């Protein structure tokens, strides 16, 4: 199966999870392909100065793989700088947020896996 780039669902979230600005989400596949073990597989773009607010994951874990740009993440209250090639894992019952502190788009892959699968 091939999924053409032009068929991917694009979404803009304003002030995502209480963050600042617009966050662009490009869904890599739809829920039918992801199955019951995965809730999200997407490329996320956060513009300079924008952010995803702090939020908790319950019954699932989220993995971010950073592709481009620089920023700060808060992982269970601990702040860290991130850049290309870095990975952040947010386990079940944990919280995180992302802020683009750089001058270019912060781009990363996001994968949310159901904890009960």
DSSP file (Angstrom, degrees, kcal/mol; ACC not computed):
  #  RESIDUE AA STRUCTURE BP1 BP2  ACC     N-H-->O    O-->H-N    N-H-->O    O-->H-N    TCO  KAPPA ALPHA  PHI   PSI    X-CA   Y-CA   Z-CA
    1    1 A X              0   0    0      0, 0.0     2,-0.4     0, 0.0     0, 0.0   0.000 360.0 360.0 360.0 135.1    0.0    0.0    0.0
    2    2 A X        -     0   0    0      2,-0.0     2,-0.6     0, 0.0     0, 0.0  -0.972 360.0-158.4-118.3 133.3    1.2    3.5   -0.9
    3    3 A X        -     0   0    0     -2,-0.4     2,-0.1     3,-0.0     5,-0.1  -0.946  19.7-138.4-112.0 112.1   -0.2    6.6    0.7
    4    4 A X    >   -     0   0    0     -2,-0.6     3,-1.8     1,-0.1     4,-0.4  -0.390  14.7-124.0 -70.3 144.7    0.5    9.6   -1.5
    5    5 A X  G >  S+     0   0    0      1,-0.3     3,-1.2     2,-0.2    -1,-0.1   0.840 109.7  61.1 -56.0 -35.9    1.5   12.8    0.2
    6    6 A X  G 3  S+     0   0    0      1,-0.2    -1,-0.3     3,-0.0    -2,-0.0   0.637 100.4  55.1 -70.2 -13.4   -1.4   14.7   -1.4
    7    7 A X  G <  S+     0   0    0     -3,-1.8    -1,-0.2     2,-0.1    -2,-0.2   0.498  79.6 113.9 -98.6  -3.7   -3.9   12.4    0.3
    8    8 A X  S <  S-     0   0    0     -3,-1.2     2,-0.4    -4,-0.4    20,-0.1  -0.416  73.0-114.2 -70.1 141.4   -2.7   13.0    3.9
    9    9 A X        -     0   0    0     18,-0.5    18,-2.6    -2,-0.1     2,-0.3  -0.635  30.6-156.9 -78.3 125.9   -5.2   14.8    6.2
   10   10 A X  E     -A   26   0A   0     -2,-0.4     2,-0.3    16,-0.2    16,-0.2  -0.810  12.6-178.5-103.3 144.6   -3.9   18.2    7.3
   11   11 A X  E     -A   25   0A   0     14,-2.2    14,-3.3    -2,-0.3     2,-0.5  -0.999  17.8-153.4-144.5 141.3   -5.1   19.9   10.4
   12   12 A X  E     -A   24   0A   0     -2,-0.3     2,-0.6    12,-0.2    12,-0.2  -0.978  11.6-164.3-115.1 125.9   -4.4   23.2   12.2
   13   13 A X  E >   -A   23   0A   0     10,-2.7    10,-2.4    -2,-0.5     3,-0.6  -0.950  10.7-146.3-111.5 120.4   -4.9   23.3   16.0
   14   14 A X  E 3  S-A   22   0A   0     -2,-0.6     8,-0.2     1,-0.3     4,-0.2  -0.703  80.5  -7.2 -85.8 134.6   -5.0   26.8   17.5
   15   15 A X  T >  S-     0   0    0      6,-3.1     3,-2.2    -2,-0.4    -1,-0.3   0.905  91.3-147.5  48.1  50.3   -3.6   27.2   21.0
   16   16 A X  G X  S-     0   0    0     -3,-0.6    37,-2.5     5,-0.5     3,-1.9  -0.239  70.8 -11.8 -56.7 124.7   -3.1   23.4   21.1
   17   17 A X  G 3  S-     0   0    0      1,-0.3    -1,-0.3    35,-0.2    -2,-0.1   0.789 135.2 -50.2  54.7  31.9   -3.5   22.0   24.7
   18   18 A X  G <  S+     0   0    0     -3,-2.2    -1,-0.3    -4,-0.2    -2,-0.2   0.561 109.7 131.9  85.4   9.0   -3.4   25.6   26.0
   19   19 A X    <   -     0   0    0     -3,-1.9     2,-0.4    34,-0.2    33,-0.2   0.006  59.6 -90.1 -79.6-167.8   -0.2   26.5   24.0
   20   20 A X  S    S-     0   0    0     -5,-0.1    31,-2.5    -4,-0.1    -4,-0.1  -0.875  74.6 -11.9-112.5 138.2    0.4   29.5   21.9
   21   21 A X  S    S-     0   0    0     -2,-0.4    -6,-3.1    29,-0.2    -5,-0.5  -0.234  95.3 -35.9  81.2-163.8   -0.2   29.9   18.1
   22   22 A X  E     -A   14   0A   0     -8,-0.2    25,-0.8    -7,-0.1     2,-0.5  -0.838  45.5-159.4-104.7 135.7   -1.1   27.4   15.4
   23   23 A X  E     -AB  13  46A   0    -10,-2.4   -10,-2.7    -2,-0.4     2,-0.5  -0.965  12.5-143.7-114.1 128.4    0.3   23.9   15.3
   24   24 A X  E     -AB  12  45A   0     21,-2.4    21,-2.6    -2,-0.5     2,-0.5  -0.796  14.4-167.9 -94.9 129.5    0.2   22.0   11.9
   25   25 A X  E     -AB  11  44A   0    -14,-3.3   -14,-2.2    -2,-0.5     2,-0.7  -0.975   7.7-169.7-120.1 122.9   -0.6   18.3   12.0
   26   26 A X  E     -AB  10  43A   0     17,-2.9    17,-2.4    -2,-0.5     2,-0.4  -0.922  20.3-142.5-110.9 105.0    0.0   16.1    9.0
   27   27 A X  E     - B   0  42A   0    -18,-2.6   -18,-0.5    -2,-0.7    15,-0.2  -0.532   7.6-160.5 -71.9 122.5   -1.6   12.7    9.7
   28   28 A X  S    S-     0   0    0     13,-2.2     2,-0.3    -2,-0.4    -1,-0.2   0.894  74.5  -0.6 -71.1 -41.4    0.6   10.0    8.1
   29   29 A X  S    S-     0   0    0     12,-0.9    12,-0.3   -21,-0.1    -1,-0.2  -0.928  77.9-109.4-141.5 165.8   -2.2    7.4    8.2
   30   30 A X    >>  -     0   0    0     -2,-0.3     4,-1.9    -3,-0.1     3,-0.6  -0.428  39.5 -97.4 -92.6 173.9   -5.8    7.3    9.3
   31   31 A X  H 3> S+     0   0    0      1,-0.2     4,-1.9     2,-0.2     7,-0.1   0.802 118.9  62.8 -62.9 -31.0   -7.2    5.3   12.2
   32   32 A X  H 34 S+     0   0    0      1,-0.2    -1,-0.2     2,-0.2     4,-0.1   0.899 109.7  40.1 -62.0 -40.0   -8.2    2.4   10.1
   33   33 A X  H <4 S+     0   0    0     -3,-0.6    -2,-0.2     1,-0.2    -1,-0.2   0.865 111.8  56.9 -75.9 -37.0   -4.6    1.7    9.1
   34   34 A X  H  < S-     0   0    0     -4,-1.9     3,-0.4     1,-0.1     4,-0.3   0.831  93.5-162.7 -65.1 -32.4   -3.3    2.4   12.6
   35   35 A X    ><  -     0   0    0     -4,-1.9     3,-0.6     1,-0.2    -1,-0.1  -0.279  42.4 -49.2  77.6-167.6   -5.5   -0.2   14.2
   36   36 A X  T 3  S+     0   0    0      1,-0.2    -1,-0.2    -4,-0.1    78,-0.1   0.615 128.4  62.4 -82.6 -13.1   -6.4   -0.5   17.9
   37   37 A X  T 3  S+     0   0    0     -3,-0.4    77,-2.4     1,-0.1     2,-0.4   0.624 102.5  49.0 -87.6 -13.4   -2.8   -0.2   19.2
   38   38 A X  E <   - C   0 113A   0     -3,-0.6    75,-0.2    -4,-0.3    -1,-0.1  -0.988  48.8-177.6-135.0 133.4   -2.0    3.3   17.9
   39   39 A X  E    S+     0   0A   0     73,-2.6     2,-0.3    -2,-0.4    74,-0.1   0.734  73.9  15.8 -98.5 -27.6   -4.0    6.5   18.2
   40   40 A X  E     + C   0 112A   0     72,-1.2    72,-2.4    -6,-0.1     2,-0.3  -0.990  42.7 172.0-153.0 137.7   -1.8    8.9   16.2
   41   41 A X  E     + C   0 111A   0     -2,-0.3   -13,-2.2   -12,-0.3   -12,-0.9  -0.876  38.9 138.6-140.2 108.6    1.1    8.8   13.7
   42   42 A X  E     -BC  27 110A   0     68,-2.3    68,-3.2    -2,-0.3     2,-0.5  -0.968  54.0-119.1-151.0 158.4    1.7   12.3   12.4
   43   43 A X  E     -BC  26 109A   0    -17,-2.4   -17,-2.9    -2,-0.3     2,-0.4  -0.916  35.8-160.2 -98.4 129.9    4.3   15.0   11.5
   44   44 A X  E     -BC  25 108A   0     64,-3.5    64,-2.3    -2,-0.5     2,-0.5  -0.928   8.1-164.1-117.9 136.0    3.9   18.1   13.6
   45   45 A X  E     -BC  24 107A   0    -21,-2.6   -21,-2.4    -2,-0.4     2,-0.5  -0.980   3.0-172.3-122.0 125.5    5.1   21.6   12.9
   46   46 A X  E     -BC  23 106A   0     60,-2.8    60,-2.9    -2,-0.5   -23,-0.1  -0.976  21.6-134.5-116.8 121.6    5.4   24.3   15.5
   47   47 A X    >   -     0   0    0    -25,-0.8     3,-2.3    -2,-0.5    53,-0.3  -0.276  42.2 -73.2 -71.3 158.2    6.2   27.8   14.2
   48   48 A X  T 3  S+     0   0    0      1,-0.3    -1,-0.2    55,-0.1    53,-0.2  -0.269 122.0  13.6 -53.5 132.5    8.9   30.0   16.0
   49   49 A X  T 3  S+     0   0    0     51,-2.0    -1,-0.3     1,-0.3     2,-0.1   0.259 105.5 110.9  84.7 -11.7    7.5   31.3   19.3
   50   50 A X    <   -     0   0    0     -3,-2.3    50,-2.6   -28,-0.1    -1,-0.3  -0.417  45.2-173.4 -93.0 170.4    4.6   28.9   19.3
   51   51 A X  E     -F   99   0B   0    -31,-2.5     2,-0.5    48,-0.2   -35,-0.3  -0.972  31.2-122.6-155.9 165.0    4.0   26.0   21.6
   52   52 A X  E     -F   98   0B   0     46,-2.8    46,-1.9    -2,-0.3   -35,-0.2  -0.990  45.4-123.5-110.8 122.9    1.9   22.9   22.6
   53   53 A X  E     -     0   0B   0    -37,-2.5   -34,-0.2    -2,-0.5    43,-0.1  -0.130  34.3 -81.2 -67.4 162.5    0.7   23.4   26.2
   54   54 A X  E     +     0   0B   0    -36,-0.1     2,-0.3    43,-0.1    43,-0.2  -0.405  59.8 161.9 -65.7 134.0    1.4   21.0   29.0
   55   55 A X  E     -F   96   0B   0     41,-1.9    41,-2.0    -2,-0.1     2,-0.3  -0.985  31.6-122.3-152.4 156.9   -0.9   17.9   29.0
   56   56 A X  E     -F   95   0B   0     -2,-0.3     2,-0.5    39,-0.2    39,-0.2  -0.761  13.8-140.5-104.1 146.3   -1.0   14.5   30.6
   57   57 A X        -     0   0    0     37,-2.7    36,-2.8    34,-0.3     2,-0.5  -0.929  18.9-173.1-105.7 127.6   -1.3   11.1   28.8
   58   58 A X  S    S+     0   0    0     -2,-0.5     3,-0.1    34,-0.2    34,-0.1  -0.982  71.6   1.2-123.8 122.7   -3.5    8.5   30.5
   59   59 A X  S    S+     0   0    0     -2,-0.5    56,-2.6     1,-0.2    57,-0.6   0.621 124.7  62.1  78.7  13.4   -3.7    5.0   29.1
   60   60 A X  E     -D  114   0A   0     54,-0.3     2,-0.3    55,-0.2    33,-0.2  -0.973  67.7-136.0-158.0 165.8   -1.2    5.7   26.4
   61   61 A X  E     -D  113   0A   0     52,-2.4    52,-2.6    -2,-0.3     2,-0.4  -0.958  15.3-149.8-128.0 151.5    2.4    6.8   25.7
   62   62 A X  E     -DE 112  90A   0     28,-2.2    28,-3.3    -2,-0.3     2,-0.4  -0.969   5.1-163.5-125.9 138.2    3.7    9.3   23.2
   63   63 A X  E     -DE 111  89A   0     48,-2.6    48,-2.1    -2,-0.4     2,-0.4  -0.981   3.3-164.8-121.5 128.0    7.0    9.4   21.4
   64   64 A X  E     -DE 110  88A   0     24,-2.9    24,-2.2    -2,-0.4     2,-0.5  -0.939   3.5-168.7-110.4 134.0    8.4   12.5   19.6
   65   65 A X  E     -DE 109  87A   0     44,-2.2    44,-2.5    -2,-0.4     2,-0.4  -0.969  20.6-140.9-120.0 112.0   11.3   12.2   17.1
   66   66 A X  E     +D  108   0A   0     20,-2.6    19,-3.3    -2,-0.5    42,-0.3  -0.589  27.1 170.3 -82.8 127.7   12.6   15.7   16.3
   67   67 A X  E     +     0   0A   0     40,-3.0     2,-0.3    -2,-0.4    41,-0.2   0.770  61.1   9.2-103.5 -36.5   13.5   16.3   12.7
   68   68 A X  E    S+D  107   0A   0     39,-1.8    39,-2.2    15,-0.1    -1,-0.3  -0.997  97.1  18.5-152.3 145.8   14.2   20.0   12.4
   69   69 A X        -     0   0    0     -2,-0.3    15,-0.5    37,-0.2     2,-0.3  -0.226  69.7 -90.0  90.3-176.9   14.5   23.2   14.5
   70   70 A X        +     0   0    0     34,-0.3    32,-1.3    13,-0.2    31,-0.7  -0.960  47.3 137.1-137.0 152.8   15.2   23.8   18.1
   71   71 A X  E     -HG  82 100B   0     11,-1.9    11,-2.6    -2,-0.3     2,-0.4  -0.945  43.9 -91.9-169.6-170.0   13.1   24.1   21.2
   72   72 A X  E     -HG  81  99B   0     27,-2.5    27,-2.7    -2,-0.3     2,-0.4  -0.983  28.4-165.1-125.1 136.5   12.4   23.4   24.8
   73   73 A X  E     -HG  80  98B   0      7,-2.7     7,-2.5    -2,-0.4     2,-0.6  -0.917  12.0-147.5-116.0 149.5   10.4   20.5   26.1
   74   74 A X  E     -HG  79  97B   0     23,-1.9    23,-1.2    -2,-0.4     2,-0.7  -0.974  16.4-172.5-115.4 116.7    9.0   20.1   29.6
   75   75 A X  E >  S-HG  78  96B   0      3,-2.9     3,-1.6    -2,-0.6    21,-0.2  -0.910  73.5 -29.6-114.9 102.3    9.0   16.4   30.6
   76   76 A X  T 3  S-     0   0    0     19,-2.3    -1,-0.2    -2,-0.7    20,-0.1   0.905 128.3 -45.2  53.0  44.8    7.2   15.8   33.9
   77   77 A X  T 3  S+     0   0    0      1,-0.2     2,-0.5    18,-0.1    -1,-0.3   0.297 115.3 115.7  87.2  -9.7    8.3   19.3   35.1
   78   78 A X  E <   -H   75   0B   0     -3,-1.6    -3,-2.9     2,-0.0     2,-0.4  -0.841  56.7-144.2 -98.8 123.9   11.9   18.9   33.9
   79   79 A X  E     +H   74   0B   0     -2,-0.5     2,-0.3    -5,-0.2    -5,-0.2  -0.698  24.4 170.6 -89.8 135.4   12.9   21.4   31.2
   80   80 A X  E     -H   73   0B   0     -7,-2.5    -7,-2.7    -2,-0.4     2,-0.3  -0.995  32.2-121.3-141.8 145.7   15.4   20.3   28.4
   81   81 A X  E     -H   72   0B   0     -2,-0.3     2,-0.3    -9,-0.2    -9,-0.2  -0.648  34.5-168.8 -81.5 144.2   16.6   21.7   25.1
   82   82 A X  E     +H   71   0B   0    -11,-2.6   -11,-1.9    -2,-0.3     2,-0.3  -0.923  13.9 160.2-133.4 159.8   15.9   19.6   22.1
   83   83 A X    >   -     0   0    0     -2,-0.3     3,-2.1   -13,-0.2   -17,-0.3  -0.890  51.4 -29.3-159.0-173.1   17.0   19.6   18.4
   84   84 A X  T 3  S+     0   0    0    -15,-0.5   -17,-0.2    -2,-0.3     3,-0.1  -0.190 124.5  19.2 -54.5 133.4   17.2   17.3   15.4
   85   85 A X  T 3  S+     0   0    0    -19,-3.3    -1,-0.3     1,-0.3   -18,-0.1   0.207  93.3 125.6  92.2 -13.9   17.7   13.6   16.2
   86   86 A X    <   -     0   0    0     -3,-2.1   -20,-2.6   -20,-0.2     2,-0.4  -0.441  44.6-154.8 -77.1 153.7   16.5   13.9   19.8
   87   87 A X  E     -E   65   0A   0    -22,-0.2     2,-0.4    -2,-0.1   -22,-0.2  -0.986   6.7-164.3-129.1 137.4   13.7   11.7   21.1
   88   88 A X  E     -E   64   0A   0    -24,-2.2   -24,-2.9    -2,-0.4     2,-0.5  -0.992   5.0-164.3-121.8 130.2   11.2   12.4   23.9
   89   89 A X  E     -E   63   0A   0     -2,-0.4     2,-0.7   -26,-0.2   -26,-0.2  -0.961   1.9-167.1-114.7 125.1    9.2    9.5   25.4
   90   90 A X  E     -E   62   0A   0    -28,-3.3   -28,-2.2    -2,-0.5     3,-0.1  -0.909  16.2-154.3-112.7 103.2    6.2   10.4   27.5
   91   91 A X    >   -     0   0    0     -2,-0.7     3,-1.8   -30,-0.2   -34,-0.3  -0.145  37.1 -66.4 -71.0 169.6    5.0    7.3   29.4
   92   92 A X  T 3  S+     0   0    0      1,-0.3   -34,-0.2   -36,-0.1    -1,-0.2  -0.259 123.7  18.9 -51.5 138.6    1.4    6.6   30.7
   93   93 A X  T 3  S+     0   0    0    -36,-2.8    -1,-0.3     1,-0.3     2,-0.2   0.522 104.1 114.3  73.0   9.2    0.4    9.0   33.5
   94   94 A X    <   -     0   0    0     -3,-1.8   -37,-2.7   -37,-0.4     2,-0.3  -0.647  53.0-143.2-107.1 165.5    3.2   11.5   32.5
   95   95 A X  E     +F   56   0B   0    -39,-0.2   -19,-2.3    -2,-0.2     2,-0.3  -0.883  19.1 167.9-128.6 159.4    2.9   15.0   31.1
   96   96 A X  E     -FG  55  75B   0    -41,-2.0   -41,-1.9    -2,-0.3     2,-0.3  -0.982  12.7-165.9-159.2 166.1    4.8   17.1   28.6
   97   97 A X  E     - G   0  74B   0    -23,-1.2   -23,-1.9    -2,-0.3     2,-0.4  -0.962  11.9-144.1-152.0 164.6    4.9   20.3   26.6
   98   98 A X  E     -FG  52  73B   0    -46,-1.9   -46,-2.8    -2,-0.3     2,-0.4  -0.998  10.4-174.0-137.2 135.4    6.9   21.7   23.6
   99   99 A X  E     -FG  51  72B   0    -27,-2.7   -27,-2.5    -2,-0.4     2,-0.9  -0.998  22.2-137.2-129.7 129.6    8.0   25.3   22.8
  100  100 A X  E     + G   0  71B   0    -50,-2.6   -51,-2.0    -2,-0.4   -29,-0.2  -0.772  30.2 166.6 -84.0 110.1    9.7   26.4   19.6
  101  101 A X        +     0   0    0     -2,-0.9   -30,-0.2   -31,-0.7    -1,-0.2   0.380  48.5  89.6-102.1   0.6   12.5   28.7   20.8
  102  102 A X  S    S-     0   0    0    -32,-1.3   -53,-0.2     2,-0.2     4,-0.1  -0.137  83.8-113.9 -91.3-173.0   14.3   28.7   17.4
  103  103 A X  S    S+     0   0    0    -55,-0.1     2,-0.3     2,-0.1   -55,-0.1   0.424  95.2  52.6-101.9  -3.2   14.1   30.8   14.3
  104  104 A X  S    S-     0   0    0    -34,-0.1   -34,-0.3     1,-0.1    -2,-0.2  -0.796 102.4 -69.9-125.1 170.6   12.8   28.1   12.0
  105  105 A X        -     0   0    0     -2,-0.3     2,-0.7   -36,-0.1   -58,-0.2  -0.296  40.6-134.1 -58.3 140.6    9.9   25.6   12.2
  106  106 A X  E     -C   46   0A   0    -60,-2.9   -60,-2.8   -37,-0.2     2,-0.4  -0.907  31.0-174.6 -95.6 117.1   10.2   22.9   14.8
  107  107 A X  E     +CD  45  68A   0    -39,-2.2   -40,-3.0    -2,-0.7   -39,-1.8  -0.950  10.6 156.1-121.4 131.6    9.2   19.7   13.0
  108  108 A X  E     -CD  44  66A   0    -64,-2.3   -64,-3.5    -2,-0.4     2,-0.4  -0.989  39.2-115.5-150.7 158.8    8.8   16.3   14.6
  109  109 A X  E     -CD  43  65A   0    -44,-2.5   -44,-2.2    -2,-0.3     2,-0.4  -0.775  29.8-158.8 -91.9 139.0    7.1   12.9   14.2
  110  110 A X  E     -CD  42  64A   0    -68,-3.2   -68,-2.3    -2,-0.4     2,-0.4  -0.980  11.0-178.3-124.0 133.5    4.6   12.0   16.9
  111  111 A X  E     -CD  41  63A   0    -48,-2.1   -48,-2.6    -2,-0.4     2,-0.6  -0.992   6.6-166.3-131.1 122.7    3.4    8.5   17.7
  112  112 A X  E     -CD  40  62A   0    -72,-2.4   -73,-2.6    -2,-0.4   -72,-1.2  -0.952   9.6-169.4-112.7 120.4    0.8    7.7   20.4
  113  113 A X  E     -CD  38  61A   0    -52,-2.6   -52,-2.4    -2,-0.6     2,-0.3  -0.886  25.4-117.0-110.5 137.5    0.5    4.1   21.4
  114  114 A X  E >   - D   0  60A   0    -77,-2.4     3,-0.9    -2,-0.4   -54,-0.3  -0.551  17.2-146.8 -71.2 133.0   -2.3    2.7   23.6
  115  115 A X  T 3  S+     0   0    0    -56,-2.6   -55,-0.2    -2,-0.3    -1,-0.1   0.762  92.7  57.6 -73.5 -26.4   -0.9    1.3   26.8
  116  116 A X  T 3         0   0    0    -57,-0.6    -1,-0.2     1,-0.2   -56,-0.1   0.371 360.0 360.0 -88.7   5.3   -3.4   -1.5   27.1
  117  117 A X    <         0   0    0     -3,-0.9    -1,-0.2   -80,-0.2    -2,-0.1   0.470 360.0 360.0 -97.0 360.0   -2.6   -3.1   23.8
